[in-house]
Amino acid sequence: MPSFILKFIYLNESHFYNDFTVEEGGLPRPECYHVGADLKSSPPKFIILQENALIGALGNDGKSIQYTRTKGCDNKEHLTMVMNGLAKFHASFWAMKYSPSGPIGWAKHPSKSYCGLLRNAIPLMTSGSFSNLPKLLTDEFHPDGTPVAKLGGEFQEVLTWRPEVLGNLRRITKQLLQDPLTLCHCDTHLDNVFFHDRYTGGCGFIDFGNMRFQNALSDVSFFMATCVEPDVRAKLEKDLVRNYHNQLVANGVDYKKYSWDRCWHDYRMQMWLAFIQLAAGAGEWAKHRKARTGMFAHPDKIKVGDQQLLEMYATINRRCASALKELDWLKLATEFRPKYPSIMAYSCCSFACID
């Protein structure tokens, strides 16, 4: 792994454990005893010593309940705990004045870090998704005639949206990155959540390496789109998102400045970010498919872990595609005229979808 990626991931993780307690607004998490780093070595070295999130300190606290992304979760009580934890965390950093040299300057901001280059990630990821996903759907065969596994077929209808999406990409990107922004976990899924009453609010989170400033609902949408079966999501999502909004307000977010209507709009809109985060790996997957390695190895030779990854992605892709279609995302993205003013300014990029 390149040194800059190691630093990006583990410096975020280190700062989060060192800089915030749960009481100060940090997400509930396992007890962390030590975080250390040698940034001068090549590659840099990090060490994090913390309690076992599954069984607690030395196994004294009992086993946590944990779900997996592949199996999903249909327990409303546990899903509500996740929403409550995220809401309290997001409210702690809501619309804060961000500075790269400030106390949270280590967390990247889409318009204020790297001279604003991160704001181009969304159009680049969108373009890459449309370009690379079809490469995973062609008919390919191993030398003995066995079909090579396909991935991403769940998004075939979404791929037909390409003209409308690219034609509205400037406005879509503005909506996805519209203020107010807050510090987000950015990898909220069931494999990173442990349910036990030793954690404040009933659940603890791990894996803070991707934390950055985004629209708060990006965490909520990603979790609901990838970790909950479509029928369960359709039944519970309005209640869960409304509960999330109520918790934001209870923890200090001004309802007049962030209404329920705005929250629901953001929840639907951020489903696109969930999609392109999933599809971001399609370029690398296409290389493996061409080489017949990893998830695309021959069925007789594929490793257990790669087979499990293939099944996991097929499942969460199906869920995410269902969320985009059932929440009528395309209509929202192409017909919605923002009544929430955006202060974002966008620079030129290579495919001329942003001015």
URSUL-V925814 format. One record per residue. RES is the residue in one letter. PSI is psi as a letter, one per 30 degrees, with the letter a starting at -180 (999 if undefined). OMEGA is omega in whole degrees, -180 to 180 (NA if undefined). D_LAST is the distance of its C-alpha to the last C-alpha in Angstrom with 1 decimal. Layout:
# URSUL-V925814
res:RES psi:PSI omega:OMEGA d_last:D_LAST
res:RES psi:PSI omega:OMEGA d_last:D_LAST
This chain:
# URSUL-V925814
res:M psi:k omega:-179 d_last:34.0
res:P psi:k omega:-176 d_last:32.0
res:S psi:e omega:-177 d_last:32.9
res:F psi:e omega:178 d_last:29.4
res:I psi:e omega:176 d_last:29.3
res:L psi:e omega:-180 d_last:32.8
res:K psi:e omega:-179 d_last:31.9
res:F psi:e omega:-175 d_last:28.8
res:I psi:e omega:-170 d_last:30.9
res:Y psi:f omega:172 d_last:34.2
res:L psi:e omega:174 d_last:33.1
res:N psi:e omega:-178 d_last:31.3
res:E psi:e omega:-178 d_last:34.5
res:S psi:e omega:179 d_last:36.7
res:H psi:e omega:-176 d_last:35.0
res:F psi:e omega:179 d_last:35.1
res:Y psi:e omega:-176 d_last:38.8
res:N psi:e omega:-169 d_last:39.7
res:D psi:f omega:-173 d_last:37.6
res:F psi:k omega:166 d_last:38.2
res:T psi:l omega:177 d_last:41.2
res:V psi:e omega:-179 d_last:41.0
res:E psi:f omega:-179 d_last:42.3
res:E psi:g omega:177 d_last:39.6
res:G psi:f omega:178 d_last:36.9
res:G psi:l omega:177 d_last:36.7
res:L psi:k omega:173 d_last:36.9
res:P psi:k omega:-175 d_last:40.5
res:R psi:l omega:176 d_last:41.3
res:P psi:l omega:177 d_last:44.3
res:E psi:k omega:179 d_last:46.2
res:C psi:k omega:-175 d_last:44.9
res:Y psi:f omega:-178 d_last:47.6
res:H psi:k omega:171 d_last:46.0
res:V psi:k omega:180 d_last:42.7
res:G psi:l omega:-178 d_last:42.9
res:A psi:k omega:170 d_last:40.9
res:D psi:j omega:-174 d_last:41.5
res:L psi:f omega:-178 d_last:38.2
res:K psi:f omega:179 d_last:39.9
res:S psi:l omega:179 d_last:41.2
res:S psi:j omega:-2 d_last:39.4
res:P psi:l omega:179 d_last:38.2
res:P psi:l omega:-178 d_last:38.1
res:K psi:k omega:180 d_last:40.7
res:F psi:k omega:173 d_last:40.5
res:I psi:k omega:178 d_last:43.2
res:I psi:k omega:180 d_last:43.0
res:L psi:j omega:-178 d_last:46.3
res:Q psi:l omega:-180 d_last:46.2
res:E psi:l omega:177 d_last:48.4
res:N psi:j omega:-176 d_last:48.3
res:A psi:f omega:-176 d_last:46.0
res:L psi:e omega:-174 d_last:48.1
res:I psi:f omega:179 d_last:51.5
res:G psi:a omega:-178 d_last:51.0
res:A psi:j omega:177 d_last:52.7
res:L psi:g omega:178 d_last:55.5
res:G psi:g omega:-175 d_last:55.5
res:N psi:f omega:-172 d_last:57.2
res:D psi:g omega:180 d_last:54.8
res:G psi:l omega:-175 d_last:55.0
res:K psi:k omega:176 d_last:52.5
res:S psi:l omega:169 d_last:49.1
res:I psi:k omega:177 d_last:48.0
res:Q psi:k omega:175 d_last:45.0
res:Y psi:l omega:174 d_last:43.3
res:T psi:l omega:178 d_last:41.2
res:R psi:e omega:-176 d_last:37.9
res:T psi:e omega:-179 d_last:39.7
res:K psi:f omega:178 d_last:42.4
res:G psi:a omega:-179 d_last:40.2
res:C psi:k omega:176 d_last:41.5
res:D psi:g omega:-179 d_last:42.9
res:N psi:j omega:-175 d_last:44.6
res:K psi:e omega:180 d_last:43.2
res:E psi:e omega:-179 d_last:44.9
res:H psi:e omega:177 d_last:43.2
res:L psi:e omega:178 d_last:39.8
res:T psi:e omega:177 d_last:40.2
res:M psi:e omega:178 d_last:41.0
res:V psi:e omega:180 d_last:37.7
res:M psi:e omega:180 d_last:35.8
res:N psi:e omega:180 d_last:38.0
res:G psi:e omega:179 d_last:37.4
res:L psi:e omega:-178 d_last:33.6
res:A psi:e omega:180 d_last:33.6
res:K psi:e omega:179 d_last:35.7
res:F psi:e omega:-179 d_last:33.7
res:H psi:e omega:-179 d_last:30.3
res:A psi:f omega:-178 d_last:31.9
res:S psi:f omega:-177 d_last:33.1
res:F psi:g omega:-172 d_last:29.6
res:W psi:k omega:174 d_last:27.9
res:A psi:g omega:-179 d_last:25.2
res:M psi:l omega:177 d_last:26.9
res:K psi:j omega:-174 d_last:25.6
res:Y psi:k omega:174 d_last:24.3
res:S psi:k omega:179 d_last:24.8
res:P psi:f omega:179 d_last:24.9
res:S psi:g omega:-179 d_last:28.3
res:G psi:a omega:-176 d_last:29.5
res:P psi:f omega:177 d_last:32.0
res:I psi:g omega:-180 d_last:29.4
res:G psi:f omega:177 d_last:27.2
res:W psi:f omega:179 d_last:28.2
res:A psi:k omega:-175 d_last:26.1
res:K psi:k omega:-179 d_last:22.5
res:H psi:k omega:-173 d_last:19.8
res:P psi:f omega:-177 d_last:16.2
res:S psi:f omega:-175 d_last:14.6
res:K psi:f omega:176 d_last:17.8
res:S psi:k omega:-179 d_last:19.2
res:Y psi:h omega:179 d_last:18.5
res:C psi:g omega:177 d_last:16.1
res:G psi:g omega:-177 d_last:13.8
res:L psi:f omega:-177 d_last:13.7
res:L psi:f omega:-180 d_last:15.2
res:R psi:f omega:177 d_last:12.3
res:N psi:f omega:-179 d_last:11.2
res:A psi:e omega:-177 d_last:14.7
res:I psi:e omega:177 d_last:14.2
res:P psi:e omega:179 d_last:11.9
res:L psi:e omega:179 d_last:14.2
res:M psi:e omega:178 d_last:17.2
res:T psi:e omega:179 d_last:16.4
res:S psi:e omega:180 d_last:16.0
res:G psi:e omega:179 d_last:19.1
res:S psi:e omega:180 d_last:21.0
res:F psi:e omega:-177 d_last:20.7
res:S psi:e omega:-170 d_last:21.7
res:N psi:f omega:-180 d_last:24.5
res:L psi:e omega:179 d_last:26.2
res:P psi:f omega:180 d_last:27.7
res:K psi:f omega:-179 d_last:29.4
res:L psi:f omega:-173 d_last:31.4
res:L psi:f omega:-179 d_last:32.8
res:T psi:l omega:177 d_last:34.4
res:D psi:j omega:179 d_last:38.2
res:E psi:l omega:-176 d_last:39.4
res:F psi:k omega:172 d_last:43.0
res:H psi:l omega:-178 d_last:44.9
res:P psi:f omega:180 d_last:47.7
res:D psi:g omega:178 d_last:50.3
res:G psi:f omega:178 d_last:48.3
res:T psi:k omega:180 d_last:47.1
res:P psi:k omega:174 d_last:43.6
res:V psi:k omega:-178 d_last:40.9
res:A psi:k omega:174 d_last:39.4
res:K psi:l omega:179 d_last:36.2
res:L psi:k omega:177 d_last:33.6
res:G psi:g omega:179 d_last:30.7
res:G psi:f omega:178 d_last:32.4
res:E psi:f omega:-177 d_last:32.0
res:F psi:g omega:-177 d_last:28.3
res:Q psi:e omega:178 d_last:29.0
res:E psi:e omega:179 d_last:28.1
res:V psi:e omega:180 d_last:24.9
res:L psi:f omega:178 d_last:24.0
res:T psi:f omega:179 d_last:24.4
res:W psi:f omega:-172 d_last:21.4
res:R psi:e omega:-178 d_last:19.0
res:P psi:e omega:-178 d_last:17.8
res:E psi:e omega:-178 d_last:17.3
res:V psi:e omega:-179 d_last:15.6
res:L psi:e omega:178 d_last:13.1
res:G psi:f omega:-180 d_last:12.5
res:N psi:g omega:-170 d_last:11.9
res:L psi:e omega:179 d_last:10.5
res:R psi:e omega:-179 d_last:7.5
res:R psi:e omega:178 d_last:10.4
res:I psi:e omega:-179 d_last:12.9
res:T psi:e omega:177 d_last:11.4
res:K psi:e omega:-179 d_last:11.4
res:Q psi:e omega:-179 d_last:14.9
res:L psi:f omega:-178 d_last:16.1
res:L psi:g omega:-175 d_last:15.3
res:Q psi:k omega:173 d_last:16.2
res:D psi:l omega:3 d_last:18.9
res:P psi:k omega:174 d_last:21.8
res:L psi:l omega:178 d_last:21.8
res:T psi:l omega:176 d_last:25.0
res:L psi:k omega:-177 d_last:26.7
res:C psi:l omega:177 d_last:26.9
res:H psi:e omega:173 d_last:29.3
res:C psi:g omega:171 d_last:26.8
res:D psi:h omega:-175 d_last:29.7
res:T psi:j omega:176 d_last:31.8
res:H psi:l omega:-169 d_last:34.1
res:L psi:f omega:178 d_last:37.9
res:D psi:f omega:180 d_last:38.8
res:N psi:g omega:-178 d_last:37.6
res:V psi:k omega:180 d_last:39.6
res:F psi:k omega:-176 d_last:43.3
res:F psi:j omega:178 d_last:45.3
res:H psi:k omega:-177 d_last:48.4
res:D psi:f omega:174 d_last:49.7
res:R psi:f omega:178 d_last:49.8
res:Y psi:k omega:177 d_last:46.0
res:T psi:k omega:-180 d_last:45.0
res:G psi:f omega:174 d_last:44.0
res:G psi:f omega:178 d_last:45.5
res:C psi:k omega:178 d_last:42.9
res:G psi:l omega:-177 d_last:41.6
res:F psi:l omega:173 d_last:38.4
res:I psi:l omega:173 d_last:37.9
res:D psi:i omega:-177 d_last:35.3
res:F psi:g omega:-175 d_last:32.9
res:G psi:f omega:-177 d_last:31.2
res:N psi:g omega:-174 d_last:27.8
res:M psi:k omega:177 d_last:27.5
res:R psi:l omega:179 d_last:24.3
res:F psi:k omega:178 d_last:22.5
res:Q psi:l omega:169 d_last:21.0
res:N psi:k omega:-175 d_last:21.5
res:A psi:e omega:-176 d_last:25.3
res:L psi:f omega:176 d_last:25.6
res:S psi:e omega:175 d_last:24.1
res:D psi:e omega:-177 d_last:27.6
res:V psi:e omega:-178 d_last:29.3
res:S psi:e omega:180 d_last:27.5
res:F psi:e omega:180 d_last:27.8
res:F psi:e omega:-177 d_last:31.5
res:M psi:e omega:-178 d_last:32.2
res:A psi:e omega:-172 d_last:30.4
res:T psi:f omega:-171 d_last:32.0
res:C psi:f omega:-175 d_last:35.4
res:V psi:k omega:179 d_last:36.8
res:E psi:k omega:-174 d_last:38.1
res:P psi:e omega:-178 d_last:36.5
res:D psi:e omega:178 d_last:39.6
res:V psi:e omega:178 d_last:40.0
res:R psi:e omega:-178 d_last:36.4
res:A psi:e omega:-178 d_last:36.6
res:K psi:e omega:-170 d_last:39.9
res:L psi:f omega:-167 d_last:38.9
res:E psi:e omega:-180 d_last:35.2
res:K psi:e omega:179 d_last:35.3
res:D psi:e omega:-177 d_last:38.2
res:L psi:e omega:-179 d_last:36.7
res:V psi:e omega:177 d_last:33.3
res:R psi:e omega:176 d_last:35.1
res:N psi:e omega:177 d_last:37.4
res:Y psi:e omega:-180 d_last:34.5
res:H psi:e omega:178 d_last:33.1
res:N psi:e omega:180 d_last:36.6
res:Q psi:e omega:174 d_last:36.9
res:L psi:e omega:-178 d_last:33.7
res:V psi:e omega:180 d_last:35.2
res:A psi:f omega:-179 d_last:38.6
res:N psi:g omega:168 d_last:37.1
res:G psi:f omega:178 d_last:35.6
res:V psi:k omega:-176 d_last:32.2
res:D psi:j omega:-179 d_last:32.3
res:Y psi:e omega:-179 d_last:32.5
res:K psi:f omega:-180 d_last:31.4
res:K psi:f omega:179 d_last:28.0
res:Y psi:i omega:-175 d_last:27.8
res:S psi:l omega:175 d_last:29.7
res:W psi:e omega:179 d_last:31.0
res:D psi:e omega:179 d_last:28.7
res:R psi:e omega:180 d_last:25.6
res:C psi:e omega:-179 d_last:27.2
res:W psi:e omega:175 d_last:27.9
res:H psi:e omega:-179 d_last:24.4
res:D psi:e omega:178 d_last:23.0
res:Y psi:e omega:179 d_last:25.8
res:R psi:e omega:-176 d_last:24.8
res:M psi:e omega:-176 d_last:21.0
res:Q psi:f omega:174 d_last:21.6
res:M psi:f omega:178 d_last:23.6
res:W psi:e omega:178 d_last:20.6
res:L psi:e omega:176 d_last:20.4
res:A psi:e omega:-180 d_last:24.1
res:F psi:e omega:-175 d_last:23.6
res:I psi:f omega:173 d_last:21.1
res:Q psi:e omega:177 d_last:23.3
res:L psi:e omega:-174 d_last:26.2
res:A psi:f omega:-178 d_last:24.6
res:A psi:f omega:180 d_last:23.3
res:G psi:f omega:-174 d_last:26.7
res:A psi:e omega:179 d_last:26.7
res:G psi:e omega:178 d_last:26.0
res:E psi:e omega:178 d_last:28.9
res:W psi:e omega:178 d_last:31.0
res:A psi:e omega:177 d_last:30.6
res:K psi:e omega:178 d_last:32.1
res:H psi:e omega:-180 d_last:35.0
res:R psi:e omega:178 d_last:35.5
res:K psi:e omega:-179 d_last:35.7
res:A psi:f omega:-179 d_last:38.2
res:R psi:h omega:-179 d_last:40.0
res:T psi:l omega:178 d_last:39.9
res:G psi:b omega:-179 d_last:39.2
res:M psi:f omega:-175 d_last:38.5
res:F psi:g omega:176 d_last:39.1
res:A psi:l omega:178 d_last:42.4
res:H psi:k omega:-179 d_last:45.5
res:P psi:f omega:180 d_last:46.9
res:D psi:f omega:-174 d_last:50.1
res:K psi:f omega:-176 d_last:48.3
res:I psi:k omega:179 d_last:45.3
res:K psi:l omega:-178 d_last:45.7
res:V psi:e omega:-179 d_last:46.2
res:G psi:e omega:180 d_last:43.1
res:D psi:e omega:177 d_last:40.9
res:Q psi:e omega:178 d_last:42.5
res:Q psi:e omega:177 d_last:41.9
res:L psi:e omega:179 d_last:38.2
res:L psi:e omega:180 d_last:37.9
res:E psi:e omega:-180 d_last:39.6
res:M psi:e omega:-178 d_last:37.5
res:Y psi:e omega:178 d_last:34.2
res:A psi:e omega:-179 d_last:35.5
res:T psi:e omega:-176 d_last:36.5
res:I psi:f omega:174 d_last:33.4
res:N psi:e omega:180 d_last:31.2
res:R psi:e omega:-180 d_last:33.4
res:R psi:e omega:-178 d_last:33.1
res:C psi:e omega:178 d_last:29.3
res:A psi:e omega:178 d_last:29.0
res:S psi:e omega:-180 d_last:31.5
res:A psi:e omega:180 d_last:29.7
res:L psi:e omega:-177 d_last:26.4
res:K psi:e omega:-176 d_last:28.5
res:E psi:f omega:177 d_last:30.9
res:L psi:g omega:175 d_last:28.5
res:D psi:h omega:-174 d_last:26.7
res:W psi:e omega:-176 d_last:23.3
res:L psi:e omega:179 d_last:21.7
res:K psi:e omega:178 d_last:22.7
res:L psi:e omega:-175 d_last:21.5
res:A psi:e omega:-174 d_last:18.0
res:T psi:f omega:-178 d_last:17.6
res:E psi:f omega:-176 d_last:19.7
res:F psi:k omega:174 d_last:19.3
res:R psi:j omega:-169 d_last:17.8
res:P psi:k omega:172 d_last:17.5
res:K psi:f omega:177 d_last:20.3
res:Y psi:j omega:-174 d_last:19.7
res:P psi:k omega:178 d_last:17.3
res:S psi:k omega:179 d_last:14.7
res:I psi:g omega:-178 d_last:14.3
res:M psi:k omega:171 d_last:11.5
res:A psi:k omega:-174 d_last:8.6
res:Y psi:k omega:-179 d_last:6.0
res:S psi:l omega:180 d_last:5.6
res:C psi:k omega:169 d_last:5.1
res:C psi:l omega:-163 d_last:7.7
res:S psi:e omega:-176 d_last:10.3
res:F psi:g omega:166 d_last:10.1
res:A psi:g omega:176 d_last:6.8
res:C psi:f omega:179 d_last:6.7
res:I psi:k omega:-178 d_last:3.7
res:D psi:999 omega:NA d_last:0.0
